[in-house]
Amino acid sequence: MSGFQLEFTADARDDIKRLYEFLIDIDAAVAERAMEVMESAFDTVCRNPFICRKAADGELGPRWRELLINFGASGYVALFEIENDTTVTITALRHQRESDYH
């Protein structure tokens, strides 16, 4: 298997932009590093999305997963769906300290 193709919903792209803009106001270097860490984590999803935990304790079904992205003292959580045997779609991202996805 050569891996999965990664896609992003418009909401997920908005989430990435929102998270980046929050950090860029604090420290541009930290914002860039956060994006690099997310990109590396997304590569992991492309290689094997099934290693990530099931979302909502599996209530959404086996194809919905969450990727924990460590960054600093906390990090991010990406919600994604394994669409089929070739495609994974990131649907939302949030900081771990946020209450839920936007």
N, C-alpha and C positions, 0 to 999 in steps of 0.2 A: 504494500500500500504506500502510495506516495504522499499521503497526507490529505488534509481537508482544505478546501478553499474557504477563506474567511470573508464574511460580509458583515456590514454594519447597517442597522436601521438608521433612519434620520434622527430618531430620538437618541440613539447611542452616540452618534456623532455630536449631537448637541451636548450630551453629558460630558464627553471628552473635552469639548471646547469650554464648557462651564468649569470643569475641574482645573483645566490649564489656566484659564483666566484668573481663577482664585489664587493660584500659586504665583503667577507672573507678577501680580501686584506686590507679593511679598519678596520673592527672590527669583530672578529669571533663570539662574543656573539650576535651582531646585525644580522649577517647572519643567525644564528640559530633561532633567534626570528622571522625573516622574513619567514623562512621555516615553523615554527609553525603556524604563522598567515595564510599563504597560505593553509596549511593543514586544519585548522579550516574552512576557507572559502570554500574549496572543499567539506567539510562535508555538508555545507549548500546547495550546488548545488545538492548533492546526495539526500537530503531530499525534496527539491522543486526547481528544476531548472527554473520553470516558473516565479519565483519572480524576476529573473534577467532581465535587460533591453534587448530589441531586438537589435541585432547587426546591424550596418549600417542603423539605423533608420528603420529597418524592411525590407530593400531592399533585404536581403539574404533569407527572408522567416521567418516564425514564429519559426522554430526549431533552428535558430542560435541566440545565446544570448551572452551577455558580463557580466562578474562578476567583480564588482569593489571590490578590496581588499585594505582596508585602512591600511596604515603602515606609521607611522611618519607623516611628513607634506604632504605626497602625498600617494603613494602606487602603486598598480599594477592593470592591467586589464587582465582578462583571457577570451579568445574567446573559445566558446564551441558550440557543436551541440547536440541537443537532438535527438539521433539516432532513438529511438523507446520508447516503454513504460517501458523499463528496463535499457537502457544504455545511458549514457551521455559521450561524448568524448571531452576532452580538446584538442584543436588544436594549440593554441598559447598563449604565455604570454608576457607581456611587462611591463616596468615601465611606470607609467602615464605620465612621462615627455618625453618618447620616442615618435617619430613622428608616428610610425605605428608598426604593428607586423613584425617580421623578418621571 
